[in-house]
Amino acid sequence: MSAGWSRPLHLPPPGEGAGVVVFTGQGAQKTGMARDFVEAFPLAAAVFDEASEALDLDLRALCFEPDERLNLTAFTQPAILTAEVAMFAVAHTEWDYRPALFGGHSLGEYAALVAAGVLPLAEAVRLVAARGRLMQEAVPVGVGAMAALIGENLDVNAITAELADLVVDVANHNSPDQVVLSGDSADIDLAITRLSGPGRRGKKLVVSAPFHSRLMAPIEPAFAELLRQSAPTWRIEGASRVASNTTGGLHEADVGALITALTRQISGTVRFVDNMAALQGEPVIEIGPSRVLRAFFQAVGRPAEAVTNLASARRAFQGPTA
């Protein structure tokens, strides 16, 4: 495959196209993801080949066979990105899927930028592999933790104020009834106790690092430099069609602004509720190894369909009889 897929030539002009595509992030990985696409479509195989060559890593072996590295952040991130781009590439070329707007959750924002033609695939997998390594090295294992808080109509500002004395940040504002917290492990335990009560419950998550918290901030300068080195390969005009986790709205078509937003995303809140408001249009299609984001859209009253394998892709893009 040429690098041409990374810069799609057949996306509709801005303001045209139909609907919204969103890509899942870390935690959605599973053995066998996108294997059915690769076996059925040479284009999907070519996506894996291009990404594997960029990293000097056999991503087919990593994704398709049992491999403990799939849950190590530095490997998880390029693996998920490659699988999602392969799935989107097939939908785009085989079934003429041309969404108007693109979004993603954390790591998924990079898949959105590739699908929208902003980042070349090879650059994107190199960036997220480095991002994963830096994130894993930022905090010793066991020092940080994350927790999900579930309850109706959660007020992020009130939660932030309630935890002001703790090294705990709002990592993800996923939906009106789900917020994820991240920070110091002992303080996360205190936060769960403090915030749990009638109509609200907290649960610690199994993660390897306190993602999207202030504890990640020290790695941001190094990652910003990697983004600056990569920037000459970008097609920045497509950025205005992609939602920013950092700002909540759509990215500016400006290289400096994109570098700043992607850098701050590492320690900042994933403002997915705001992203959903910015990503107006129907239908909403989630692409990723597991269903995650569909529930967030449903929580704000918007139907969404999840594409996690070839069978669900055929139903979504060819119709229920496919």
C-alpha positions as CSV (number, residue, x, y, z in Angstrom):
1,M,0.0,0.0,0.0
2,S,1.2,3.5,-0.7
3,A,1.2,6.2,1.8
4,G,-1.8,7.6,-0.2
5,W,-4.3,5.8,2.1
6,S,-3.0,7.9,5.0
7,R,-4.1,11.0,3.0
8,P,-7.5,10.0,1.5
9,L,-8.2,11.6,-1.8
10,H,-12.0,10.8,-1.8
11,L,-13.4,12.3,1.3
12,P,-16.1,14.8,0.7
13,P,-15.4,18.5,0.9
14,P,-15.9,20.1,4.4
15,G,-19.6,20.6,5.1
16,E,-20.5,17.6,3.0
17,G,-20.6,13.9,3.7
18,A,-22.9,12.1,6.0
19,G,-22.8,11.5,9.8
20,V,-20.1,11.1,12.4
21,V,-17.5,8.4,12.9
22,V,-15.8,8.0,16.3
23,F,-13.0,5.7,17.3
24,T,-12.5,3.9,20.7
25,G,-9.3,4.3,22.8
26,Q,-7.1,2.2,25.0
27,G,-8.9,-0.6,26.9
28,A,-10.8,-1.7,23.8
29,Q,-8.0,-4.0,22.6
30,K,-8.7,-7.7,22.1
31,T,-6.9,-10.6,20.5
32,G,-8.0,-11.0,16.9
33,M,-9.1,-7.4,16.4
34,A,-9.5,-6.6,12.7
35,R,-8.3,-10.1,11.6
36,D,-11.5,-10.7,9.6
37,F,-10.9,-7.5,7.7
38,V,-7.3,-8.4,6.9
39,E,-8.3,-11.9,5.7
40,A,-11.1,-10.5,3.5
41,F,-9.6,-7.3,2.1
42,P,-6.1,-6.6,0.7
43,L,-6.4,-3.0,1.7
44,A,-6.8,-3.9,5.4
45,A,-3.8,-6.1,5.1
46,A,-1.8,-3.3,3.5
47,V,-2.7,-1.0,6.4
48,F,-1.2,-3.5,8.8
49,D,1.9,-3.9,6.6
50,E,2.5,-0.2,6.4
51,A,2.1,0.3,10.2
52,S,4.3,-2.8,10.8
53,E,7.0,-1.4,8.6
54,A,6.9,2.0,10.3
55,L,7.5,0.4,13.7
56,D,9.6,-2.6,12.6
57,L,7.0,-4.6,14.5
58,D,4.8,-7.5,13.3
59,L,1.4,-6.0,14.2
60,R,-0.5,-8.9,12.7
61,A,1.2,-11.3,15.2
62,L,0.6,-8.8,18.0
63,C,-3.1,-8.3,17.3
64,F,-4.1,-11.7,15.9
65,E,-2.3,-14.2,18.3
66,P,-2.2,-14.3,22.1
67,D,0.5,-11.9,23.1
68,E,1.0,-10.4,26.6
69,R,2.4,-7.2,25.0
70,L,-1.0,-6.3,23.7
71,N,-1.9,-5.0,27.1
72,L,1.4,-3.0,27.5
73,T,0.7,0.6,26.7
74,A,3.5,1.2,24.2
75,F,2.2,-1.8,22.1
76,T,-1.5,-1.3,22.8
77,Q,-1.7,2.1,21.3
78,P,-0.3,1.4,17.9
79,A,-2.1,-1.9,17.7
80,I,-5.5,-0.3,18.3
81,L,-4.8,2.5,16.0
82,T,-3.8,0.2,13.2
83,A,-6.8,-2.0,13.7
84,E,-9.2,0.9,13.6
85,V,-7.6,2.5,10.5
86,A,-7.8,-0.9,8.7
87,M,-11.5,-1.1,9.5
88,F,-12.2,2.4,8.4
89,A,-10.2,2.0,5.2
90,V,-12.4,-0.9,4.2
91,A,-15.6,1.0,5.0
92,H,-14.3,4.0,3.1
93,T,-13.2,2.3,-0.1
94,E,-15.5,-0.8,-0.3
95,W,-18.7,0.8,0.9
96,D,-18.1,4.5,0.1
97,Y,-18.4,5.5,3.7
98,R,-17.7,9.2,3.9
99,P,-18.5,10.8,7.2
100,A,-18.7,14.5,7.6
101,L,-17.0,14.7,11.1
102,F,-14.5,12.6,13.0
103,G,-13.9,12.0,16.7
104,G,-12.2,9.6,19.1
105,H,-11.7,8.9,22.7
106,S,-8.1,9.7,23.9
107,L,-6.0,7.4,21.7
108,G,-9.0,7.2,19.3
109,E,-8.4,10.9,18.5
110,Y,-5.3,9.8,16.5
111,A,-7.3,7.3,14.5
112,A,-9.8,10.1,13.8
113,L,-6.9,12.3,12.6
114,V,-5.7,9.5,10.3
115,A,-9.1,8.8,8.9
116,A,-9.7,12.5,8.2
117,G,-6.4,12.6,6.3
118,V,-4.5,14.9,8.7
119,L,-1.9,12.4,9.9
120,P,-0.2,9.9,7.6
121,L,-0.6,6.4,9.0
122,A,3.1,5.7,9.5
123,E,3.6,9.0,11.4
124,A,0.6,8.3,13.6
125,V,1.7,4.8,14.7
126,R,5.2,6.1,15.5
127,L,3.7,9.0,17.5
128,V,1.3,6.8,19.5
129,A,4.0,4.2,20.2
130,A,6.2,6.9,21.6
131,R,3.2,8.4,23.5
132,G,2.5,5.0,25.0
133,R,6.2,4.5,26.1
134,L,6.3,8.0,27.7
135,M,3.0,7.5,29.5
136,Q,4.1,4.2,30.9
137,E,7.4,5.6,32.1
138,A,5.9,8.7,33.6
139,V,4.8,7.1,36.9
140,P,6.1,4.0,38.6
141,V,3.6,1.1,38.6
142,G,1.4,1.2,41.7
143,V,1.9,4.9,42.4
144,G,-1.1,6.1,40.3
145,A,-4.6,4.8,39.8
146,M,-7.9,5.5,38.1
147,A,-11.5,5.1,39.1
148,A,-14.9,5.4,37.4
149,L,-17.7,7.4,39.1
150,I,-21.2,6.4,38.1
151,G,-24.3,8.5,38.9
152,E,-27.0,10.6,37.3
153,N,-26.2,14.1,36.1
154,L,-22.7,14.2,37.5
155,D,-21.4,17.8,37.9
156,V,-17.8,17.9,36.9
157,N,-17.1,21.3,38.4
158,A,-18.6,20.2,41.8
159,I,-16.6,17.0,41.7
160,T,-13.4,18.9,41.0
161,A,-14.1,21.3,43.9
162,E,-14.8,18.4,46.2
163,L,-11.4,16.8,45.4
164,A,-9.4,20.0,45.4
165,D,-7.1,18.9,48.3
166,L,-6.2,15.6,46.6
167,V,-3.9,14.7,43.8
168,V,-6.8,13.6,41.7
169,D,-8.1,14.9,38.4
170,V,-11.1,14.3,36.1
171,A,-9.5,12.2,33.4
172,N,-12.6,11.6,31.3
173,H,-16.0,13.2,31.2
174,N,-17.6,10.4,29.2
175,S,-21.3,11.0,29.6
176,P,-23.7,12.7,32.0
177,D,-23.6,9.7,34.2
178,Q,-19.9,8.6,34.0
179,V,-16.8,10.4,35.0
180,V,-13.3,8.8,35.3
181,L,-10.9,10.0,37.9
182,S,-7.1,9.7,37.8
183,G,-4.2,10.5,40.1
184,D,-2.3,9.3,43.1
185,S,-3.4,5.8,44.1
186,A,-4.0,6.6,47.8
187,D,-5.9,9.7,46.9
188,I,-8.0,7.8,44.4
189,D,-9.1,5.6,47.3
190,L,-10.0,8.7,49.3
191,A,-11.9,10.1,46.4
192,I,-14.0,7.0,45.9
193,T,-15.0,7.1,49.6
194,R,-15.7,10.8,49.5
195,L,-17.8,10.7,46.3
196,S,-19.7,7.5,46.8
197,G,-23.2,7.7,48.3
198,P,-26.8,7.7,47.4
199,G,-27.1,7.6,43.6
200,R,-23.3,7.6,43.1
201,R,-20.8,4.8,43.2
202,G,-17.0,4.7,42.5
203,K,-15.0,1.7,41.3
204,K,-11.3,1.5,40.9
205,L,-10.1,0.5,37.4
206,V,-7.4,-2.0,36.4
207,V,-4.9,0.3,34.6
208,S,-1.1,0.5,34.4
209,A,-0.8,4.3,34.9
210,P,-2.9,7.4,35.9
211,F,-3.7,8.5,32.4
212,H,-5.0,12.1,31.8
213,S,-3.9,13.4,35.2
214,R,-1.4,16.0,36.3
215,L,1.0,13.1,37.0
216,M,1.4,12.8,33.2
217,A,2.4,16.4,32.7
218,P,6.2,15.9,32.9
219,I,6.2,13.9,29.7
220,E,4.4,16.6,27.7
221,P,7.5,18.6,26.5
222,A,9.2,15.5,25.1
223,F,6.0,14.5,23.2
224,A,5.5,18.1,22.0
225,E,8.9,17.9,20.4
226,L,8.0,14.7,18.6
227,L,4.8,16.3,17.3
228,R,6.8,19.3,16.0
229,Q,9.1,16.9,14.2
230,S,6.2,15.1,12.6
231,A,4.2,18.2,11.7
232,P,5.7,18.8,8.2
233,T,4.0,15.6,7.0
234,W,0.5,16.7,8.2
235,R,-2.4,17.9,6.0
236,I,-3.7,20.4,8.5
237,E,-6.7,21.5,6.5
238,G,-8.6,18.4,7.6
239,A,-8.2,19.1,11.3
240,S,-11.3,21.3,11.4
241,R,-13.4,18.1,10.9
242,V,-12.0,16.4,13.9
243,A,-13.1,16.8,17.5
244,S,-10.4,17.7,20.1
245,N,-10.6,15.9,23.5
246,T,-8.7,18.9,25.0
247,T,-10.9,21.8,23.9
248,G,-14.2,19.8,23.5
249,G,-14.8,21.5,20.1
250,L,-13.4,20.9,16.7
251,H,-9.7,21.4,16.1
252,E,-8.4,24.5,14.3
253,A,-6.8,24.0,11.0
254,D,-3.6,25.3,12.5
255,V,-0.4,23.3,13.1
256,G,0.6,25.1,16.3
257,A,-2.9,24.7,17.7
258,L,-3.0,21.0,16.9
259,I,0.4,20.4,18.5
260,T,-0.8,22.2,21.7
261,A,-4.1,20.3,21.9
262,L,-2.5,16.9,21.4
263,T,0.2,17.7,23.9
264,R,-2.2,18.9,26.6
265,Q,-4.5,15.9,25.9
266,I,-1.9,13.7,27.8
267,S,-2.6,15.2,31.2
268,G,-5.9,16.9,30.5
269,T,-9.5,15.9,30.7
270,V,-11.0,14.0,27.8
271,R,-14.0,16.2,27.3
272,F,-16.1,13.6,25.4
273,V,-19.5,15.1,26.5
274,D,-18.4,18.3,24.8
275,N,-17.1,16.3,21.8
276,M,-20.5,14.7,21.3
277,A,-22.1,18.1,21.3
278,A,-19.6,19.3,18.7
279,L,-20.1,16.2,16.5
280,Q,-23.5,17.0,15.1
281,G,-25.0,14.7,12.5
282,E,-26.5,11.3,11.9
283,P,-25.8,8.4,11.8
284,V,-23.2,8.0,14.4
285,I,-20.9,5.0,13.8
286,E,-18.3,3.8,16.4
287,I,-15.4,1.9,15.0
288,G,-13.1,-0.1,17.3
289,P,-12.4,-3.6,18.6
290,S,-15.0,-3.3,21.4
291,R,-18.3,-1.3,21.9
292,V,-17.5,1.6,24.2
293,L,-18.6,4.9,22.9
294,R,-22.1,3.9,21.7
295,A,-23.3,3.9,25.3
296,F,-22.1,7.5,25.8
297,F,-24.0,8.7,22.8
298,Q,-27.1,6.8,23.9
299,A,-26.8,8.5,27.3
300,V,-27.3,11.9,25.6
301,G,-30.2,10.6,23.6
302,R,-28.4,9.9,20.3
303,P,-28.5,6.5,18.7
304,A,-25.2,5.1,17.6
305,E,-24.1,1.9,15.9
306,A,-20.9,0.0,16.8
307,V,-18.7,-1.6,14.2
308,T,-16.4,-4.1,16.0
309,N,-15.9,-6.8,13.3
310,L,-16.6,-7.5,9.7
311,A,-20.2,-8.8,10.3
312,S,-21.2,-5.7,12.1
313,A,-19.5,-3.5,9.4
314,R,-21.5,-5.2,6.7
315,R,-24.7,-4.6,8.6
316,A,-23.8,-0.9,9.2
317,F,-22.6,-0.1,5.7
318,Q,-24.5,-2.5,3.5
319,G,-27.8,-2.9,5.4
320,P,-29.5,-5.5,7.6
321,T,-29.6,-8.1,4.9
322,A,-25.9,-8.1,4.2
